[in-house]
Amino acid sequence: MLKTVGILFLLICAAARADLSAPLETDDPACASIKASPAFQSFVQTFVAAINSRNREALKACFHPKSLPILAKDKEYADGIFDDAFSDPIPAKYEVLLKALEPGDVTQIEKDEGTAYPVKPTVQMEIKWKLGPKGEEIAGGLMLISDGGKWYSVVGTRPTK
């Protein structure tokens, strides 16, 4: 059974279209150079450390600067994102999967979910890990963009649908 983590999959990259709402099973070959880049690897390490430290400010630093006003304007939405993010720690052994997003994918998500992204994400990332003695699989997804040589998670406005 696959459990999805709220911040990651449900609030940020939930999409009505099956190809974007279903957990990723394999890496997109188009993303191989992204995954290998030091900037991306640094983002993943920083993101995981922020989740595991349950440090709200450290996690906010992972969000694109244009996403921060969205969180500041809607405290309830922001609290839900952070609470969900800190619900399960990410162990040292995890898997990162990537999928390139086309501009039409993001437009469709915005339309289907009633949300708006302040900058259009270009990559969907999923982190998978096993939790507990039964090895329950956890998956968390993020919408990402590279800006100024640095990777960020992009948070859209609260979905209305």
C-alpha positions as CSV (number, residue, x, y, z in Angstrom):
1,M,0.0,0.0,0.0
2,L,1.3,3.4,-0.9
3,K,0.7,6.4,1.4
4,T,1.1,9.9,0.0
5,V,2.4,12.7,2.1
6,G,0.1,15.7,2.1
7,I,2.4,18.7,1.4
8,L,4.0,16.9,-1.3
9,F,1.6,15.0,-3.3
10,L,-1.9,16.1,-2.2
11,L,-1.5,19.9,-1.8
12,I,1.2,20.8,-4.2
13,C,0.9,18.5,-7.2
14,A,-2.5,17.0,-7.0
15,A,-3.9,16.8,-10.4
16,A,-7.1,15.5,-11.8
17,R,-5.3,14.0,-14.8
18,A,-4.1,10.4,-14.1
19,D,-0.6,10.9,-15.5
20,L,0.2,13.6,-13.0
21,S,-1.7,12.5,-10.0
22,A,-0.5,8.9,-10.0
23,P,2.8,8.1,-8.2
24,L,5.8,8.1,-10.5
25,E,7.1,4.6,-11.2
26,T,10.2,5.4,-13.2
27,D,12.5,8.3,-14.0
28,D,11.9,10.4,-17.1
29,P,15.0,10.0,-19.2
30,A,14.8,13.7,-20.1
31,C,15.6,14.5,-16.5
32,A,18.8,12.5,-16.2
33,S,21.0,15.6,-16.4
34,I,18.9,17.4,-13.8
35,K,19.2,14.6,-11.3
36,A,22.9,14.5,-11.8
37,S,23.4,18.2,-11.3
38,P,25.0,19.4,-8.0
39,A,22.4,22.1,-7.7
40,F,19.6,19.6,-7.8
41,Q,21.3,17.2,-5.4
42,S,21.9,20.1,-3.0
43,F,18.1,20.9,-3.2
44,V,17.1,17.3,-2.4
45,Q,19.6,17.2,0.6
46,T,18.4,20.5,1.9
47,F,14.7,19.5,1.5
48,V,15.1,16.2,3.3
49,A,17.1,17.8,6.1
50,A,14.4,20.5,6.5
51,I,11.7,17.8,6.7
52,N,13.6,15.7,9.2
53,S,14.5,18.6,11.4
54,R,10.8,19.8,11.4
55,N,12.2,23.2,10.8
56,R,9.6,25.4,9.2
57,E,12.1,28.2,8.2
58,A,14.4,25.7,6.6
59,L,11.5,24.2,4.6
60,K,10.3,27.7,3.6
61,A,13.8,28.2,2.2
62,C,13.1,25.4,-0.3
63,F,10.1,27.2,-1.7
64,H,10.5,29.6,-4.6
65,P,10.5,33.2,-3.4
66,K,7.3,33.9,-5.4
67,S,5.5,31.1,-3.5
68,L,6.2,32.6,-0.1
69,P,3.5,35.4,-0.4
70,I,0.9,32.7,-1.0
71,L,1.8,31.0,2.2
72,A,1.9,34.3,4.1
73,K,-1.6,35.3,2.9
74,D,-3.3,32.0,3.9
75,K,-2.1,30.8,7.3
76,E,-4.5,27.8,7.4
77,Y,-3.2,26.6,4.0
78,A,0.4,27.1,5.0
79,D,-0.1,25.4,8.4
80,G,-1.6,22.4,6.5
81,I,1.3,22.2,4.2
82,F,3.9,22.3,7.0
83,D,2.0,19.9,9.2
84,D,1.7,17.4,6.4
85,A,5.4,17.9,5.5
86,F,6.5,17.0,9.0
87,S,4.2,14.0,9.5
88,D,6.8,11.4,8.5
89,P,10.6,11.7,8.6
90,I,12.5,10.7,5.5
91,P,15.1,8.0,6.2
92,A,18.6,7.9,4.8
93,K,17.5,5.4,2.2
94,Y,15.1,7.0,-0.3
95,E,14.5,7.1,-4.0
96,V,14.1,10.3,-6.1
97,L,12.1,10.1,-9.3
98,L,11.7,12.9,-11.8
99,K,9.3,13.8,-14.7
100,A,9.6,16.7,-17.0
101,L,6.4,18.9,-17.2
102,E,5.2,20.5,-20.4
103,P,3.6,23.9,-20.1
104,G,0.3,22.4,-21.0
105,D,0.5,20.0,-18.0
106,V,0.8,22.9,-15.6
107,T,-2.0,24.8,-17.3
108,Q,-4.2,21.8,-17.0
109,I,-3.5,21.3,-13.3
110,E,-4.3,24.9,-12.6
111,K,-7.6,24.6,-14.5
112,D,-8.5,21.2,-13.0
113,E,-7.6,22.1,-9.4
114,G,-8.6,25.8,-9.4
115,T,-5.1,26.8,-8.4
116,A,-2.4,29.2,-9.8
117,Y,1.3,28.9,-9.6
118,P,3.3,32.1,-9.3
119,V,6.0,30.6,-11.5
120,K,5.4,27.6,-13.7
121,P,7.1,24.4,-12.5
122,T,9.0,22.5,-15.0
123,V,9.7,19.2,-13.2
124,Q,7.7,16.9,-11.0
125,M,9.7,15.2,-8.3
126,E,8.7,12.2,-6.1
127,I,10.6,10.9,-3.1
128,K,9.8,7.4,-2.1
129,W,10.8,5.6,1.1
130,K,9.8,2.7,3.3
131,L,8.4,3.4,6.8
132,G,8.0,1.2,9.8
133,P,8.4,-2.5,10.5
134,K,5.9,-3.5,7.7
135,G,7.8,-1.4,5.2
136,E,4.8,0.8,4.2
137,E,5.9,2.8,1.2
138,I,5.6,6.6,1.5
139,A,5.6,8.9,-1.6
140,G,5.8,12.6,-1.6
141,G,5.8,14.7,-4.7
142,L,6.8,18.3,-5.4
143,M,6.5,20.7,-8.3
144,L,9.9,22.2,-9.0
145,I,11.6,24.9,-11.0
146,S,15.2,25.9,-11.5
147,D,15.7,29.7,-11.1
148,G,19.1,31.4,-11.1
149,G,20.9,28.1,-10.9
150,K,19.0,27.0,-7.8
151,W,16.1,24.5,-7.5
152,Y,12.9,25.4,-5.7
153,S,9.6,23.8,-4.8
154,V,6.7,25.8,-6.3
155,V,3.6,26.2,-4.2
156,G,0.4,27.3,-5.9
157,T,-2.6,29.0,-4.4
158,R,-5.0,27.0,-2.3
159,P,-6.9,24.6,-4.7
160,T,-10.6,25.6,-5.0
161,K,-11.8,22.3,-6.5
